[in-house]
Amino acid sequence: GPLQPLRRGAFILLEGCDRSGKSTQAAKLVRQLKARGCRVEHMRFPDRTTPIGKMIDAYLKSTQELDDHAGNDEKIFVKVKVPSSFTSRFSVRLKLVCSASGTSIVVERYAYSGIAFSAAKGLDFSWCKSSDVGLLAPDITLFLDLPICEAGKRAGFGDERYEKEDFQRNVRSQFLDMKHDDMKIIDARKTIDEIHRELVAIAIETIKKCATLPLKDLWK
Ligand code: 2DT
């Protein structure tokens, strides 16, 4: 018979401010997609288990060894966010997983977080964006949108460096400025199960739609 077109996996991104439910929803989504027979991997950015990730983790938790750099936050942050090989290596891995094996990936945070948090710190928006041009573009970005005053009430808010309400408000508006056709705003005030059902439906639709479409690059 005729050759089957190569089917690729979808790149499904969960974005949002802190405590918006990304990790909970990503885990449930991955489990549900697997239960339905989809091949799927779960990744997060930053991955706090890699060597660079450990440095980022220490930075985000403001632990002792980085307190020595007080006043030098900007520099550490730029290293966290940017061009180096870090984001691009991550993107290359995503590309390989999606295309080579037809596996879909559910990713927590990506370039939009990098840009939103960097821009909220006062770095130039275009500059923040420029370092991510050409990375693999998500097929769909699900922005879990929670009013910051609600996030502030959730367990653990305030534990990390960026978990301050004014800062998070700024981050949220940076995110919303990047809204585009492949970004869906999800009302994160709903119950865990309501949100889950919404995400499953969108993920399945995206996986079907993207199977035979080429991968895309960010902002090209
Ligand atoms: P979580 O591990 O709780 O998601 O927090 N961040 C993330 C940056 O500052 N730059 C980046 O490029 C990315 C991807 C957002 C991770 C924190 O790290 C911030 C919150």
Residues whose N, C-alpha, C, O or C-beta is under 5 A from the ligand:
A	BS01	2DT	F45 P46 V80 K81 R109 Y110 S113 G114 F117
